[in-house]
Amino acid sequence: MPLTDAASNPLWANAAIFLVAGIVVWFAGVRLTRNLDTLAARLRIDRVFVGMLLLGGITSLPEVANVATASVMGNPALAANNLLGSAAINVVLLAVADAWIGRHAVTGIVARPSTMMMATLCMLVLIAVALAITIGDVTVFGVGVGGLAICALSIGCFRLATGYDARSPWSVDMDETERGADDAEDAPIGTAALWFRVAIDGSLIFAAGYALSQTGDAIAEQTGMTSALVGFALIGLATSTPELATILTALRLRRPEMAFGQVLGTNFVNLSLILLGDVLFAGGPLINELGTFEVVSALLGAALIGIFLVGLLEHRDRTVLKMGYDSAAVILLFVLGLGLLATL
């Protein structure tokens, strides 16, 4: 049963591969977060930066594989909606993790200005995606101007958010609950060995994430779902499995900034991959193959981040059903948005 032709496998076989790959991604994601947290403490690396660059980059590997495959195979809707679905679902997973951990409202324990800067910039990138799809794209030297602009904007916003804490003219006072443990428990293992473990976990996430995306696409085809909804919901959820594992682990370690940095950093990386899909898709600018569904998807992701941004600015520990009010609003809006997308 070759994975490269998953649609030819029986439905039960694809479901089994999907489940096993999800388990592999989960455990690899947990180990990855703990090892990176230890490295951050040992090397005195800012945990927001670790979340954005290292966790965000590594957990985006499944999206890289899926976007490349879908674009080469001539399915731009699947490629784009995987990215937009992941952008929205990653935010929802943060809300789910908030309820799962159930200690405090997650936005009530984040005290870094850079987190709010990241949220604002990520909203702007998603709005730019919706705008590019609405006005259309043109090709210059074989590449869509819109895809190139979105990639440049994503990288620029990522760079602007990095180190904002040092440039910020204001800060938030933290109590002991918000601080958590200042240092991770240092593992009795060398730094080089820790980096090796990070590389192994990243490789496992890439391979298992690719299996998730391929079998998820096959399951959708075998059950008759449309490419747009498949890309947004099923494949988006499948390739976001690493994020759920890393978010939960970061919150258990009382590293809320790392959790937010991971979610928003992943979104910056994912949205920049529109350019990769554009380069590999042979039918012209990828953005011109998208429409109302993708515009609504991008705006939904921006709205979800906006709700958390309000919570970050309010900075209150107010909960309902063991989660912050903002997390509950994020989950409700996502369910309503998914219902709307299903009708398009």
C-alpha positions as CSV (number, residue, x, y, z in Angstrom):
1,M,0.0,0.0,0.0
2,P,2.3,2.8,-1.2
3,L,1.7,6.1,0.5
4,T,2.5,8.0,-2.7
5,D,-0.7,6.6,-4.2
6,A,-2.8,6.7,-1.0
7,A,-6.1,7.1,-2.9
8,S,-5.6,3.5,-4.2
9,N,-5.5,2.2,-0.7
10,P,-8.7,1.0,1.1
11,L,-10.3,3.6,3.3
12,W,-9.6,1.6,6.4
13,A,-5.9,1.4,5.5
14,N,-5.7,5.2,5.0
15,A,-7.5,5.7,8.3
16,A,-5.0,3.5,10.1
17,I,-2.0,5.3,8.6
18,F,-3.6,8.6,9.5
19,L,-4.0,7.5,13.1
20,V,-0.5,6.1,13.5
21,A,1.1,9.2,11.8
22,G,-0.9,11.4,14.2
23,I,0.4,9.5,17.2
24,V,4.0,9.9,15.9
25,V,3.6,13.6,15.4
26,W,2.1,14.0,18.9
27,F,5.0,12.4,20.8
28,A,7.6,13.9,18.6
29,G,6.0,17.4,19.1
30,V,6.0,16.9,22.9
31,R,9.7,15.9,22.9
32,L,10.6,18.7,20.5
33,T,9.0,21.4,22.8
34,R,10.7,20.1,25.9
35,N,14.1,19.8,24.3
36,L,13.9,23.3,22.8
37,D,12.8,24.7,26.2
38,T,15.8,23.2,27.8
39,L,18.1,24.6,25.0
40,A,16.5,28.0,25.4
41,A,17.2,28.0,29.2
42,R,20.8,26.7,28.7
43,L,21.7,29.0,25.9
44,R,19.7,32.0,27.2
45,I,17.6,32.3,24.0
46,D,14.4,34.2,24.3
47,R,11.4,31.8,24.4
48,V,9.3,34.0,22.1
49,F,12.0,33.7,19.5
50,V,12.3,29.9,20.1
51,G,8.5,29.6,19.6
52,M,8.4,31.8,16.5
53,L,11.5,30.5,14.6
54,L,12.3,27.0,15.8
55,L,9.0,25.6,16.8
56,G,7.1,27.6,14.2
57,G,9.5,26.5,11.4
58,I,9.8,22.9,12.3
59,T,6.0,22.4,12.8
60,S,5.4,24.0,9.4
61,L,7.3,21.1,7.7
62,P,4.1,19.1,7.0
63,E,2.6,22.2,5.2
64,V,5.7,22.5,3.1
65,A,5.3,18.8,1.9
66,N,1.6,19.2,1.3
67,V,1.8,22.5,-0.6
68,A,4.6,21.3,-2.8
69,T,2.7,18.0,-3.6
70,A,-0.7,19.7,-4.3
71,S,0.8,22.4,-6.4
72,V,2.8,20.0,-8.6
73,M,-0.3,17.8,-9.1
74,G,-2.3,20.9,-10.2
75,N,-4.5,21.3,-7.2
76,P,-4.0,24.9,-6.1
77,A,-7.2,25.0,-4.0
78,L,-5.9,22.2,-1.8
79,A,-2.5,23.8,-1.4
80,A,-3.9,27.3,-0.5
81,N,-6.6,26.1,1.7
82,N,-4.2,23.8,3.6
83,L,-2.3,27.0,4.5
84,L,-5.3,29.1,5.3
85,G,-6.9,26.3,7.2
86,S,-3.8,25.8,9.3
87,A,-3.6,29.5,10.0
88,A,-7.1,29.5,11.5
89,I,-6.9,26.0,13.2
90,N,-3.6,26.9,14.9
91,V,-5.4,29.7,16.7
92,V,-8.3,27.5,17.6
93,L,-5.8,24.9,19.0
94,L,-4.5,27.6,21.3
95,A,-8.1,28.0,22.6
96,V,-8.5,24.3,23.0
97,A,-5.3,24.0,24.9
98,D,-6.4,26.9,27.1
99,A,-9.5,24.8,28.1
100,W,-7.5,21.6,28.3
101,I,-4.9,23.0,30.8
102,G,-7.6,24.9,32.6
103,R,-5.4,26.9,35.0
104,H,-5.8,30.5,34.0
105,A,-7.0,32.3,30.9
106,V,-4.0,32.0,28.6
107,T,-4.1,35.6,27.5
108,G,-4.1,36.6,31.2
109,I,-0.6,35.2,31.8
110,V,1.1,36.5,28.6
111,A,3.1,39.6,29.5
112,R,5.4,40.2,26.4
113,P,4.7,43.1,24.1
114,S,6.1,41.1,21.2
115,T,3.2,38.7,21.5
116,M,0.7,41.5,20.7
117,M,2.9,42.8,17.9
118,M,3.0,39.3,16.4
119,A,-0.8,39.0,16.6
120,T,-1.3,42.4,14.9
121,L,1.1,41.7,12.1
122,C,-0.3,38.2,11.5
123,M,-3.8,39.7,11.1
124,L,-2.3,42.2,8.5
125,V,-0.8,39.3,6.5
126,L,-4.1,37.4,6.4
127,I,-6.0,40.5,5.3
128,A,-3.3,41.0,2.6
129,V,-4.0,37.5,1.4
130,A,-7.7,38.2,1.2
131,L,-7.0,41.5,-0.7
132,A,-4.7,39.8,-3.2
133,I,-7.3,37.1,-4.0
134,T,-10.0,39.8,-4.4
135,I,-8.0,42.0,-6.8
136,G,-6.2,39.1,-8.7
137,D,-2.6,38.6,-9.5
138,V,-0.2,39.0,-12.5
139,T,2.9,37.1,-13.5
140,V,6.4,38.7,-13.6
141,F,9.3,36.5,-14.6
142,G,7.2,33.4,-14.1
143,V,6.1,34.3,-10.5
144,G,2.9,35.9,-9.3
145,V,3.4,39.4,-7.9
146,G,0.8,38.7,-5.2
147,G,2.5,35.5,-4.0
148,L,5.9,37.3,-3.9
149,A,4.4,40.2,-2.0
150,I,2.7,38.0,0.6
151,C,6.0,36.1,1.1
152,A,8.0,39.3,1.5
153,L,5.3,40.7,3.9
154,S,5.3,37.5,6.0
155,I,9.1,37.5,6.3
156,G,9.2,41.3,7.0
157,C,6.5,41.0,9.7
158,F,8.3,38.0,11.2
159,R,11.5,40.1,11.4
160,L,9.7,43.1,12.8
161,A,8.2,41.0,15.6
162,T,11.6,39.5,16.5
163,G,13.2,41.5,19.2
164,Y,10.3,43.8,19.7
165,D,10.5,43.3,23.4
166,A,13.9,45.0,23.5
167,R,12.6,48.0,21.4
168,S,9.2,48.3,23.1
169,P,8.7,51.5,25.1
170,W,6.4,49.7,27.5
171,S,6.1,46.5,29.5
172,V,3.7,44.6,31.7
173,D,4.4,43.8,35.3
174,M,4.2,40.1,36.0
175,D,3.2,38.4,39.2
176,E,4.6,35.0,40.2
177,T,1.8,33.1,38.5
178,E,2.5,34.8,35.2
179,R,6.3,34.3,35.5
180,G,6.1,30.6,36.0
181,A,9.5,28.9,36.3
182,D,12.3,31.1,35.0
183,D,14.5,28.2,34.1
184,A,13.8,24.9,32.6
185,E,15.0,21.8,34.4
186,D,18.3,21.2,32.7
187,A,18.5,17.7,31.3
188,P,21.7,15.7,32.1
189,I,22.6,15.6,28.4
190,G,25.0,17.6,26.3
191,T,23.9,20.5,24.1
192,A,25.0,18.8,20.9
193,A,22.9,15.7,21.8
194,L,19.9,18.0,22.5
195,W,20.2,19.6,19.0
196,F,20.5,16.0,17.6
197,R,17.2,15.1,19.3
198,V,15.6,18.3,17.9
199,A,16.7,17.2,14.4
200,I,15.3,13.7,14.9
201,D,12.0,15.0,16.2
202,G,11.8,17.5,13.3
203,S,12.4,14.6,10.8
204,L,9.7,12.5,12.4
205,I,7.2,15.5,12.3
206,F,8.0,16.0,8.6
207,A,7.6,12.4,7.6
208,A,4.5,11.7,9.7
209,G,3.0,15.1,8.8
210,Y,3.4,14.2,5.1
211,A,1.7,10.9,5.7
212,L,-1.1,12.8,7.4
213,S,-1.6,15.2,4.5
214,Q,-1.5,12.4,1.9
215,T,-3.8,10.0,3.6
216,G,-6.1,12.8,4.7
217,D,-6.4,13.9,1.1
218,A,-7.2,10.3,0.0
219,I,-9.8,9.9,2.8
220,A,-11.5,13.1,1.6
221,E,-11.5,11.9,-2.0
222,Q,-12.9,8.5,-0.9
223,T,-15.6,10.1,1.1
224,G,-16.6,12.7,-1.6
225,M,-15.6,16.0,0.1
226,T,-14.6,19.0,-2.0
227,S,-11.0,20.1,-2.3
228,A,-11.5,23.5,-0.8
229,L,-13.2,22.2,2.4
230,V,-10.8,19.3,2.6
231,G,-7.8,21.6,2.4
232,F,-9.2,24.0,5.0
233,A,-10.7,21.5,7.5
234,L,-9.2,18.0,7.2
235,I,-5.8,18.7,5.8
236,G,-5.5,21.9,7.8
237,L,-6.3,19.9,11.0
238,A,-4.0,17.1,10.0
239,T,-1.0,19.2,9.4
240,S,-1.7,21.2,12.5
241,T,-1.3,18.2,14.8
242,P,2.3,19.1,15.6
243,E,1.1,22.5,16.8
244,L,-1.4,21.0,19.2
245,A,1.3,18.9,20.8
246,T,3.7,21.7,21.1
247,I,1.1,24.2,22.4
248,L,-0.1,21.9,25.1
249,T,3.5,21.1,26.2
250,A,4.5,24.8,26.2
251,L,1.5,25.7,28.4
252,R,2.2,22.8,30.8
253,L,5.7,24.2,31.1
254,R,4.2,27.6,31.8
255,R,5.7,29.1,28.7
256,P,2.6,30.9,27.3
257,E,4.8,33.2,25.2
258,M,6.4,30.2,23.5
259,A,2.9,28.8,22.7
260,F,1.8,32.1,21.2
261,G,5.1,32.5,19.4
262,Q,4.8,29.0,18.0
263,V,1.2,29.6,16.7
264,L,1.9,33.0,15.1
265,G,5.4,32.0,13.9
266,T,3.9,29.0,12.2
267,N,1.3,31.2,10.5
268,F,4.0,33.5,9.2
269,V,5.9,30.6,7.7
270,N,2.8,28.9,6.3
271,L,1.5,32.1,4.6
272,S,4.9,32.7,3.0
273,L,4.5,29.2,1.4
274,I,2.0,30.7,-1.0
275,L,5.0,31.7,-3.1
276,L,6.3,28.1,-3.1
277,G,2.9,26.9,-4.4
278,D,3.0,29.7,-7.0
279,V,6.4,28.6,-8.2
280,L,5.4,24.9,-8.5
281,F,2.0,25.4,-10.0
282,A,2.2,25.3,-13.7
283,G,-1.2,27.0,-14.4
284,G,-0.3,30.6,-13.8
285,P,-0.5,32.6,-10.6
286,L,-1.9,30.4,-7.8
287,I,-3.8,33.3,-6.3
288,N,-5.9,33.6,-9.5
289,E,-7.2,30.1,-8.9
290,L,-8.7,31.1,-5.6
291,G,-12.0,32.8,-4.8
292,T,-14.7,33.6,-2.2
293,F,-14.0,30.5,-0.1
294,E,-10.4,31.5,0.4
295,V,-11.2,35.1,1.0
296,V,-13.6,34.1,3.8
297,S,-11.0,31.6,5.1
298,A,-8.3,34.3,5.4
299,L,-10.6,36.8,7.0
300,L,-11.8,34.1,9.5
301,G,-8.2,33.5,10.5
302,A,-7.6,37.3,11.0
303,A,-10.8,37.6,13.1
304,L,-9.8,34.7,15.4
305,I,-6.4,36.3,16.0
306,G,-8.2,39.6,16.6
307,I,-10.2,38.1,19.4
308,F,-7.1,36.9,21.1
309,L,-5.5,40.3,20.6
310,V,-8.3,41.9,22.5
311,G,-7.8,39.4,25.3
312,L,-4.0,40.1,25.3
313,L,-4.7,43.8,25.7
314,E,-7.3,43.3,28.4
315,H,-4.9,40.9,30.2
316,R,-7.6,39.6,32.6
317,D,-7.8,36.1,34.1
318,R,-11.6,35.7,33.4
319,T,-12.7,32.2,32.6
320,V,-15.7,30.2,31.5
321,L,-15.8,26.4,31.2
322,K,-12.1,26.4,32.4
323,M,-11.0,28.6,29.5
324,G,-10.7,32.4,28.9
325,Y,-13.7,34.3,27.6
326,D,-11.6,35.0,24.5
327,S,-10.8,31.3,23.9
328,A,-14.5,30.5,24.1
329,A,-15.3,33.3,21.6
330,V,-12.5,31.9,19.3
331,I,-14.0,28.4,19.3
332,L,-17.6,29.7,18.8
333,L,-16.5,31.9,15.9
334,F,-14.6,29.1,14.3
335,V,-17.6,26.8,14.4
336,L,-19.8,29.5,12.9
337,G,-17.1,30.2,10.2
338,L,-16.8,26.6,9.4
339,G,-20.5,26.3,8.9
340,L,-20.4,29.4,6.6
341,L,-17.5,27.9,4.6
342,A,-19.4,24.6,4.1
343,T,-22.2,26.5,2.3
344,L,-19.8,28.2,-0.2
